[in-house]
Amino acid sequence: MALRELKFYGKSPEELKKMTIKEFAQLVPARQRRSLLKGFTDAQKSFLKKLEKKSNNVKTHCRNMIVIPQLLDRNIMVYSGKEFVPLTITAEMLGHYLGEFIMTRKKVSHSAPGIGATKSSSSISVR
């Protein structure tokens, strides 16, 4: 059984990398299309310039950056609000925002209740 090649709206990753931003914008949903056609912000432009100079492990705070074909197969460090989290861009991520893949909140894990938290715990010795 042969593996299927991944296509984004009928286009292969090689074809997508050759496209301009305006051509790619016609393939994505309306919100992303309007954002791409409006142009990149200054922070997004500086991120793309850094990406041209340094191919991998570029740190960014631009969680609102749309994944474009130029980012494919790159390792990027995206800020989660506390730390930079590594992210490898794949073809399935095209047209989504970087912030969708990096969670800003962690799962709360509670330990045992403290002394005095319940009626039965008040009778336990402090030692």
Chimera marker file (.cmm) of the C-alpha trace (Angstrom):
<marker_set name="trace">
<marker id="1" x="0.000" y="0.000" z="0.000" r="1" g="1" b="0" radius="0.5"/>
<marker id="2" x="1.588" y="3.278" z="-1.121" r="1" g="1" b="0" radius="0.5"/>
<marker id="3" x="1.528" y="6.360" z="1.043" r="1" g="1" b="0" radius="0.5"/>
<marker id="4" x="-0.560" y="9.225" z="-0.274" r="1" g="1" b="0" radius="0.5"/>
<marker id="5" x="1.245" y="12.490" z="-0.917" r="1" g="1" b="0" radius="0.5"/>
<marker id="6" x="-0.187" y="15.316" z="1.145" r="1" g="1" b="0" radius="0.5"/>
<marker id="7" x="-1.836" y="18.054" z="-0.891" r="1" g="1" b="0" radius="0.5"/>
<marker id="8" x="-3.144" y="21.434" z="0.234" r="1" g="1" b="0" radius="0.5"/>
<marker id="9" x="-6.205" y="22.259" z="-1.889" r="1" g="1" b="0" radius="0.5"/>
<marker id="10" x="-4.788" y="20.089" z="-4.685" r="1" g="1" b="0" radius="0.5"/>
<marker id="11" x="-1.285" y="21.608" z="-4.557" r="1" g="1" b="0" radius="0.5"/>
<marker id="12" x="1.867" y="19.721" z="-3.538" r="1" g="1" b="0" radius="0.5"/>
<marker id="13" x="4.324" y="21.298" z="-1.039" r="1" g="1" b="0" radius="0.5"/>
<marker id="14" x="6.796" y="21.969" z="-3.890" r="1" g="1" b="0" radius="0.5"/>
<marker id="15" x="4.142" y="23.863" z="-5.871" r="1" g="1" b="0" radius="0.5"/>
<marker id="16" x="3.143" y="25.826" z="-2.768" r="1" g="1" b="0" radius="0.5"/>
<marker id="17" x="6.727" y="26.956" z="-2.079" r="1" g="1" b="0" radius="0.5"/>
<marker id="18" x="6.900" y="28.465" z="-5.584" r="1" g="1" b="0" radius="0.5"/>
<marker id="19" x="3.666" y="30.462" z="-5.072" r="1" g="1" b="0" radius="0.5"/>
<marker id="20" x="3.548" y="34.128" z="-4.141" r="1" g="1" b="0" radius="0.5"/>
<marker id="21" x="1.689" y="35.277" z="-1.020" r="1" g="1" b="0" radius="0.5"/>
<marker id="22" x="-1.209" y="36.608" z="-3.151" r="1" g="1" b="0" radius="0.5"/>
<marker id="23" x="-1.607" y="33.256" z="-4.934" r="1" g="1" b="0" radius="0.5"/>
<marker id="24" x="-1.468" y="31.369" z="-1.627" r="1" g="1" b="0" radius="0.5"/>
<marker id="25" x="-4.018" y="33.775" z="-0.107" r="1" g="1" b="0" radius="0.5"/>
<marker id="26" x="-6.595" y="32.606" z="-2.657" r="1" g="1" b="0" radius="0.5"/>
<marker id="27" x="-6.397" y="29.067" z="-1.200" r="1" g="1" b="0" radius="0.5"/>
<marker id="28" x="-6.948" y="29.882" z="2.487" r="1" g="1" b="0" radius="0.5"/>
<marker id="29" x="-10.196" y="30.789" z="4.319" r="1" g="1" b="0" radius="0.5"/>
<marker id="30" x="-11.528" y="34.356" z="4.293" r="1" g="1" b="0" radius="0.5"/>
<marker id="31" x="-10.078" y="35.556" z="7.616" r="1" g="1" b="0" radius="0.5"/>
<marker id="32" x="-6.563" y="34.431" z="6.726" r="1" g="1" b="0" radius="0.5"/>
<marker id="33" x="-6.939" y="35.706" z="3.152" r="1" g="1" b="0" radius="0.5"/>
<marker id="34" x="-7.862" y="39.219" z="4.316" r="1" g="1" b="0" radius="0.5"/>
<marker id="35" x="-4.966" y="39.217" z="6.770" r="1" g="1" b="0" radius="0.5"/>
<marker id="36" x="-2.443" y="38.101" z="4.118" r="1" g="1" b="0" radius="0.5"/>
<marker id="37" x="-3.663" y="40.553" z="1.483" r="1" g="1" b="0" radius="0.5"/>
<marker id="38" x="-3.551" y="43.429" z="3.980" r="1" g="1" b="0" radius="0.5"/>
<marker id="39" x="0.163" y="42.761" z="4.443" r="1" g="1" b="0" radius="0.5"/>
<marker id="40" x="2.417" y="41.677" z="7.276" r="1" g="1" b="0" radius="0.5"/>
<marker id="41" x="2.935" y="43.699" z="10.454" r="1" g="1" b="0" radius="0.5"/>
<marker id="42" x="6.400" y="45.038" z="11.343" r="1" g="1" b="0" radius="0.5"/>
<marker id="43" x="6.956" y="42.199" z="13.819" r="1" g="1" b="0" radius="0.5"/>
<marker id="44" x="5.985" y="39.600" z="11.213" r="1" g="1" b="0" radius="0.5"/>
<marker id="45" x="8.290" y="41.215" z="8.631" r="1" g="1" b="0" radius="0.5"/>
<marker id="46" x="11.243" y="41.127" z="11.041" r="1" g="1" b="0" radius="0.5"/>
<marker id="47" x="10.444" y="37.467" z="11.839" r="1" g="1" b="0" radius="0.5"/>
<marker id="48" x="10.522" y="36.578" z="8.119" r="1" g="1" b="0" radius="0.5"/>
<marker id="49" x="13.836" y="38.441" z="7.694" r="1" g="1" b="0" radius="0.5"/>
<marker id="50" x="15.347" y="36.506" z="10.611" r="1" g="1" b="0" radius="0.5"/>
<marker id="51" x="14.061" y="33.297" z="9.036" r="1" g="1" b="0" radius="0.5"/>
<marker id="52" x="15.843" y="34.109" z="5.758" r="1" g="1" b="0" radius="0.5"/>
<marker id="53" x="19.155" y="34.651" z="7.574" r="1" g="1" b="0" radius="0.5"/>
<marker id="54" x="18.921" y="31.753" z="10.009" r="1" g="1" b="0" radius="0.5"/>
<marker id="55" x="17.138" y="28.643" z="8.755" r="1" g="1" b="0" radius="0.5"/>
<marker id="56" x="16.207" y="26.945" z="12.060" r="1" g="1" b="0" radius="0.5"/>
<marker id="57" x="15.407" y="27.728" z="15.712" r="1" g="1" b="0" radius="0.5"/>
<marker id="58" x="14.280" y="31.294" z="15.124" r="1" g="1" b="0" radius="0.5"/>
<marker id="59" x="12.537" y="32.668" z="18.217" r="1" g="1" b="0" radius="0.5"/>
<marker id="60" x="9.341" y="34.666" z="17.770" r="1" g="1" b="0" radius="0.5"/>
<marker id="61" x="6.541" y="36.267" z="19.752" r="1" g="1" b="0" radius="0.5"/>
<marker id="62" x="4.347" y="36.433" z="16.595" r="1" g="1" b="0" radius="0.5"/>
<marker id="63" x="1.633" y="33.992" z="17.568" r="1" g="1" b="0" radius="0.5"/>
<marker id="64" x="-0.669" y="35.711" z="15.039" r="1" g="1" b="0" radius="0.5"/>
<marker id="65" x="1.594" y="34.791" z="12.100" r="1" g="1" b="0" radius="0.5"/>
<marker id="66" x="-0.196" y="32.674" z="9.507" r="1" g="1" b="0" radius="0.5"/>
<marker id="67" x="1.743" y="29.581" z="8.440" r="1" g="1" b="0" radius="0.5"/>
<marker id="68" x="2.776" y="30.282" z="4.843" r="1" g="1" b="0" radius="0.5"/>
<marker id="69" x="4.604" y="27.932" z="2.441" r="1" g="1" b="0" radius="0.5"/>
<marker id="70" x="7.985" y="29.649" z="3.114" r="1" g="1" b="0" radius="0.5"/>
<marker id="71" x="7.810" y="28.292" z="6.682" r="1" g="1" b="0" radius="0.5"/>
<marker id="72" x="7.430" y="24.632" z="5.640" r="1" g="1" b="0" radius="0.5"/>
<marker id="73" x="9.895" y="22.132" z="7.171" r="1" g="1" b="0" radius="0.5"/>
<marker id="74" x="11.398" y="24.758" z="9.501" r="1" g="1" b="0" radius="0.5"/>
<marker id="75" x="11.946" y="24.587" z="13.262" r="1" g="1" b="0" radius="0.5"/>
<marker id="76" x="10.614" y="27.673" z="15.012" r="1" g="1" b="0" radius="0.5"/>
<marker id="77" x="10.570" y="28.635" z="18.700" r="1" g="1" b="0" radius="0.5"/>
<marker id="78" x="7.180" y="30.246" z="19.513" r="1" g="1" b="0" radius="0.5"/>
<marker id="79" x="6.603" y="32.117" z="22.780" r="1" g="1" b="0" radius="0.5"/>
<marker id="80" x="3.910" y="30.626" z="25.016" r="1" g="1" b="0" radius="0.5"/>
<marker id="81" x="3.784" y="33.503" z="27.507" r="1" g="1" b="0" radius="0.5"/>
<marker id="82" x="6.405" y="31.935" z="29.763" r="1" g="1" b="0" radius="0.5"/>
<marker id="83" x="8.924" y="30.176" z="27.532" r="1" g="1" b="0" radius="0.5"/>
<marker id="84" x="9.804" y="29.497" z="23.897" r="1" g="1" b="0" radius="0.5"/>
<marker id="85" x="8.357" y="26.180" z="22.720" r="1" g="1" b="0" radius="0.5"/>
<marker id="86" x="9.880" y="24.416" z="19.673" r="1" g="1" b="0" radius="0.5"/>
<marker id="87" x="7.573" y="23.820" z="16.722" r="1" g="1" b="0" radius="0.5"/>
<marker id="88" x="8.270" y="22.017" z="13.437" r="1" g="1" b="0" radius="0.5"/>
<marker id="89" x="6.117" y="23.340" z="10.600" r="1" g="1" b="0" radius="0.5"/>
<marker id="90" x="4.420" y="20.663" z="8.480" r="1" g="1" b="0" radius="0.5"/>
<marker id="91" x="2.110" y="20.883" z="5.463" r="1" g="1" b="0" radius="0.5"/>
<marker id="92" x="-0.983" y="20.251" z="7.600" r="1" g="1" b="0" radius="0.5"/>
<marker id="93" x="-0.349" y="23.543" z="9.437" r="1" g="1" b="0" radius="0.5"/>
<marker id="94" x="-0.637" y="25.741" z="6.325" r="1" g="1" b="0" radius="0.5"/>
<marker id="95" x="-3.228" y="28.503" z="6.661" r="1" g="1" b="0" radius="0.5"/>
<marker id="96" x="-3.395" y="28.241" z="10.466" r="1" g="1" b="0" radius="0.5"/>
<marker id="97" x="-1.918" y="30.636" z="13.029" r="1" g="1" b="0" radius="0.5"/>
<marker id="98" x="1.281" y="29.760" z="14.941" r="1" g="1" b="0" radius="0.5"/>
<marker id="99" x="-0.532" y="30.384" z="18.239" r="1" g="1" b="0" radius="0.5"/>
<marker id="100" x="-2.954" y="27.536" z="17.530" r="1" g="1" b="0" radius="0.5"/>
<marker id="101" x="-0.167" y="24.987" z="17.987" r="1" g="1" b="0" radius="0.5"/>
<marker id="102" x="1.410" y="26.347" z="21.194" r="1" g="1" b="0" radius="0.5"/>
<marker id="103" x="-0.794" y="26.239" z="24.287" r="1" g="1" b="0" radius="0.5"/>
<marker id="104" x="-0.607" y="29.164" z="26.715" r="1" g="1" b="0" radius="0.5"/>
<marker id="105" x="-2.175" y="27.339" z="29.654" r="1" g="1" b="0" radius="0.5"/>
<marker id="106" x="-1.055" y="24.149" z="31.337" r="1" g="1" b="0" radius="0.5"/>
<marker id="107" x="-3.255" y="21.471" z="32.867" r="1" g="1" b="0" radius="0.5"/>
<marker id="108" x="-3.775" y="22.024" z="36.588" r="1" g="1" b="0" radius="0.5"/>
<marker id="109" x="-2.590" y="19.060" z="38.643" r="1" g="1" b="0" radius="0.5"/>
<marker id="110" x="-3.527" y="19.157" z="42.299" r="1" g="1" b="0" radius="0.5"/>
<marker id="111" x="-1.611" y="17.308" z="44.995" r="1" g="1" b="0" radius="0.5"/>
<marker id="112" x="-2.904" y="16.136" z="48.374" r="1" g="1" b="0" radius="0.5"/>
<marker id="113" x="-4.879" y="18.656" z="50.463" r="1" g="1" b="0" radius="0.5"/>
<marker id="114" x="-2.931" y="20.695" z="52.990" r="1" g="1" b="0" radius="0.5"/>
<marker id="115" x="-3.241" y="20.488" z="56.750" r="1" g="1" b="0" radius="0.5"/>
<marker id="116" x="-6.491" y="22.058" z="57.923" r="1" g="1" b="0" radius="0.5"/>
<marker id="117" x="-8.071" y="21.864" z="54.473" r="1" g="1" b="0" radius="0.5"/>
<marker id="118" x="-10.555" y="19.236" z="55.622" r="1" g="1" b="0" radius="0.5"/>
<marker id="119" x="-11.939" y="18.262" z="59.044" r="1" g="1" b="0" radius="0.5"/>
<marker id="120" x="-10.075" y="14.953" z="59.059" r="1" g="1" b="0" radius="0.5"/>
<marker id="121" x="-6.731" y="16.520" z="58.165" r="1" g="1" b="0" radius="0.5"/>
<marker id="122" x="-6.765" y="18.755" z="61.263" r="1" g="1" b="0" radius="0.5"/>
<marker id="123" x="-6.218" y="15.736" z="63.537" r="1" g="1" b="0" radius="0.5"/>
<marker id="124" x="-3.041" y="14.663" z="61.670" r="1" g="1" b="0" radius="0.5"/>
<marker id="125" x="0.206" y="15.666" z="63.353" r="1" g="1" b="0" radius="0.5"/>
<marker id="126" x="2.205" y="18.423" z="61.702" r="1" g="1" b="0" radius="0.5"/>
<marker id="127" x="5.418" y="16.348" z="61.715" r="1" g="1" b="0" radius="0.5"/>
<link id1="1" id2="2" r="1" g="1" b="0" radius="0.2"/>
<link id1="2" id2="3" r="1" g="1" b="0" radius="0.2"/>
<link id1="3" id2="4" r="1" g="1" b="0" radius="0.2"/>
<link id1="4" id2="5" r="1" g="1" b="0" radius="0.2"/>
<link id1="5" id2="6" r="1" g="1" b="0" radius="0.2"/>
<link id1="6" id2="7" r="1" g="1" b="0" radius="0.2"/>
<link id1="7" id2="8" r="1" g="1" b="0" radius="0.2"/>
<link id1="8" id2="9" r="1" g="1" b="0" radius="0.2"/>
<link id1="9" id2="10" r="1" g="1" b="0" radius="0.2"/>
<link id1="10" id2="11" r="1" g="1" b="0" radius="0.2"/>
<link id1="11" id2="12" r="1" g="1" b="0" radius="0.2"/>
<link id1="12" id2="13" r="1" g="1" b="0" radius="0.2"/>
<link id1="13" id2="14" r="1" g="1" b="0" radius="0.2"/>
<link id1="14" id2="15" r="1" g="1" b="0" radius="0.2"/>
<link id1="15" id2="16" r="1" g="1" b="0" radius="0.2"/>
<link id1="16" id2="17" r="1" g="1" b="0" radius="0.2"/>
<link id1="17" id2="18" r="1" g="1" b="0" radius="0.2"/>
<link id1="18" id2="19" r="1" g="1" b="0" radius="0.2"/>
<link id1="19" id2="20" r="1" g="1" b="0" radius="0.2"/>
<link id1="20" id2="21" r="1" g="1" b="0" radius="0.2"/>
<link id1="21" id2="22" r="1" g="1" b="0" radius="0.2"/>
<link id1="22" id2="23" r="1" g="1" b="0" radius="0.2"/>
<link id1="23" id2="24" r="1" g="1" b="0" radius="0.2"/>
<link id1="24" id2="25" r="1" g="1" b="0" radius="0.2"/>
<link id1="25" id2="26" r="1" g="1" b="0" radius="0.2"/>
<link id1="26" id2="27" r="1" g="1" b="0" radius="0.2"/>
<link id1="27" id2="28" r="1" g="1" b="0" radius="0.2"/>
<link id1="28" id2="29" r="1" g="1" b="0" radius="0.2"/>
<link id1="29" id2="30" r="1" g="1" b="0" radius="0.2"/>
<link id1="30" id2="31" r="1" g="1" b="0" radius="0.2"/>
<link id1="31" id2="32" r="1" g="1" b="0" radius="0.2"/>
<link id1="32" id2="33" r="1" g="1" b="0" radius="0.2"/>
<link id1="33" id2="34" r="1" g="1" b="0" radius="0.2"/>
<link id1="34" id2="35" r="1" g="1" b="0" radius="0.2"/>
<link id1="35" id2="36" r="1" g="1" b="0" radius="0.2"/>
<link id1="36" id2="37" r="1" g="1" b="0" radius="0.2"/>
<link id1="37" id2="38" r="1" g="1" b="0" radius="0.2"/>
<link id1="38" id2="39" r="1" g="1" b="0" radius="0.2"/>
<link id1="39" id2="40" r="1" g="1" b="0" radius="0.2"/>
<link id1="40" id2="41" r="1" g="1" b="0" radius="0.2"/>
<link id1="41" id2="42" r="1" g="1" b="0" radius="0.2"/>
<link id1="42" id2="43" r="1" g="1" b="0" radius="0.2"/>
<link id1="43" id2="44" r="1" g="1" b="0" radius="0.2"/>
<link id1="44" id2="45" r="1" g="1" b="0" radius="0.2"/>
<link id1="45" id2="46" r="1" g="1" b="0" radius="0.2"/>
<link id1="46" id2="47" r="1" g="1" b="0" radius="0.2"/>
<link id1="47" id2="48" r="1" g="1" b="0" radius="0.2"/>
<link id1="48" id2="49" r="1" g="1" b="0" radius="0.2"/>
<link id1="49" id2="50" r="1" g="1" b="0" radius="0.2"/>
<link id1="50" id2="51" r="1" g="1" b="0" radius="0.2"/>
<link id1="51" id2="52" r="1" g="1" b="0" radius="0.2"/>
<link id1="52" id2="53" r="1" g="1" b="0" radius="0.2"/>
<link id1="53" id2="54" r="1" g="1" b="0" radius="0.2"/>
<link id1="54" id2="55" r="1" g="1" b="0" radius="0.2"/>
<link id1="55" id2="56" r="1" g="1" b="0" radius="0.2"/>
<link id1="56" id2="57" r="1" g="1" b="0" radius="0.2"/>
<link id1="57" id2="58" r="1" g="1" b="0" radius="0.2"/>
<link id1="58" id2="59" r="1" g="1" b="0" radius="0.2"/>
<link id1="59" id2="60" r="1" g="1" b="0" radius="0.2"/>
<link id1="60" id2="61" r="1" g="1" b="0" radius="0.2"/>
<link id1="61" id2="62" r="1" g="1" b="0" radius="0.2"/>
<link id1="62" id2="63" r="1" g="1" b="0" radius="0.2"/>
<link id1="63" id2="64" r="1" g="1" b="0" radius="0.2"/>
<link id1="64" id2="65" r="1" g="1" b="0" radius="0.2"/>
<link id1="65" id2="66" r="1" g="1" b="0" radius="0.2"/>
<link id1="66" id2="67" r="1" g="1" b="0" radius="0.2"/>
<link id1="67" id2="68" r="1" g="1" b="0" radius="0.2"/>
<link id1="68" id2="69" r="1" g="1" b="0" radius="0.2"/>
<link id1="69" id2="70" r="1" g="1" b="0" radius="0.2"/>
<link id1="70" id2="71" r="1" g="1" b="0" radius="0.2"/>
<link id1="71" id2="72" r="1" g="1" b="0" radius="0.2"/>
<link id1="72" id2="73" r="1" g="1" b="0" radius="0.2"/>
<link id1="73" id2="74" r="1" g="1" b="0" radius="0.2"/>
<link id1="74" id2="75" r="1" g="1" b="0" radius="0.2"/>
<link id1="75" id2="76" r="1" g="1" b="0" radius="0.2"/>
<link id1="76" id2="77" r="1" g="1" b="0" radius="0.2"/>
<link id1="77" id2="78" r="1" g="1" b="0" radius="0.2"/>
<link id1="78" id2="79" r="1" g="1" b="0" radius="0.2"/>
<link id1="79" id2="80" r="1" g="1" b="0" radius="0.2"/>
<link id1="80" id2="81" r="1" g="1" b="0" radius="0.2"/>
<link id1="81" id2="82" r="1" g="1" b="0" radius="0.2"/>
<link id1="82" id2="83" r="1" g="1" b="0" radius="0.2"/>
<link id1="83" id2="84" r="1" g="1" b="0" radius="0.2"/>
<link id1="84" id2="85" r="1" g="1" b="0" radius="0.2"/>
<link id1="85" id2="86" r="1" g="1" b="0" radius="0.2"/>
<link id1="86" id2="87" r="1" g="1" b="0" radius="0.2"/>
<link id1="87" id2="88" r="1" g="1" b="0" radius="0.2"/>
<link id1="88" id2="89" r="1" g="1" b="0" radius="0.2"/>
<link id1="89" id2="90" r="1" g="1" b="0" radius="0.2"/>
<link id1="90" id2="91" r="1" g="1" b="0" radius="0.2"/>
<link id1="91" id2="92" r="1" g="1" b="0" radius="0.2"/>
<link id1="92" id2="93" r="1" g="1" b="0" radius="0.2"/>
<link id1="93" id2="94" r="1" g="1" b="0" radius="0.2"/>
<link id1="94" id2="95" r="1" g="1" b="0" radius="0.2"/>
<link id1="95" id2="96" r="1" g="1" b="0" radius="0.2"/>
<link id1="96" id2="97" r="1" g="1" b="0" radius="0.2"/>
<link id1="97" id2="98" r="1" g="1" b="0" radius="0.2"/>
<link id1="98" id2="99" r="1" g="1" b="0" radius="0.2"/>
<link id1="99" id2="100" r="1" g="1" b="0" radius="0.2"/>
<link id1="100" id2="101" r="1" g="1" b="0" radius="0.2"/>
<link id1="101" id2="102" r="1" g="1" b="0" radius="0.2"/>
<link id1="102" id2="103" r="1" g="1" b="0" radius="0.2"/>
<link id1="103" id2="104" r="1" g="1" b="0" radius="0.2"/>
<link id1="104" id2="105" r="1" g="1" b="0" radius="0.2"/>
<link id1="105" id2="106" r="1" g="1" b="0" radius="0.2"/>
<link id1="106" id2="107" r="1" g="1" b="0" radius="0.2"/>
<link id1="107" id2="108" r="1" g="1" b="0" radius="0.2"/>
<link id1="108" id2="109" r="1" g="1" b="0" radius="0.2"/>
<link id1="109" id2="110" r="1" g="1" b="0" radius="0.2"/>
<link id1="110" id2="111" r="1" g="1" b="0" radius="0.2"/>
<link id1="111" id2="112" r="1" g="1" b="0" radius="0.2"/>
<link id1="112" id2="113" r="1" g="1" b="0" radius="0.2"/>
<link id1="113" id2="114" r="1" g="1" b="0" radius="0.2"/>
<link id1="114" id2="115" r="1" g="1" b="0" radius="0.2"/>
<link id1="115" id2="116" r="1" g="1" b="0" radius="0.2"/>
<link id1="116" id2="117" r="1" g="1" b="0" radius="0.2"/>
<link id1="117" id2="118" r="1" g="1" b="0" radius="0.2"/>
<link id1="118" id2="119" r="1" g="1" b="0" radius="0.2"/>
<link id1="119" id2="120" r="1" g="1" b="0" radius="0.2"/>
<link id1="120" id2="121" r="1" g="1" b="0" radius="0.2"/>
<link id1="121" id2="122" r="1" g="1" b="0" radius="0.2"/>
<link id1="122" id2="123" r="1" g="1" b="0" radius="0.2"/>
<link id1="123" id2="124" r="1" g="1" b="0" radius="0.2"/>
<link id1="124" id2="125" r="1" g="1" b="0" radius="0.2"/>
<link id1="125" id2="126" r="1" g="1" b="0" radius="0.2"/>
<link id1="126" id2="127" r="1" g="1" b="0" radius="0.2"/>
</marker_set>
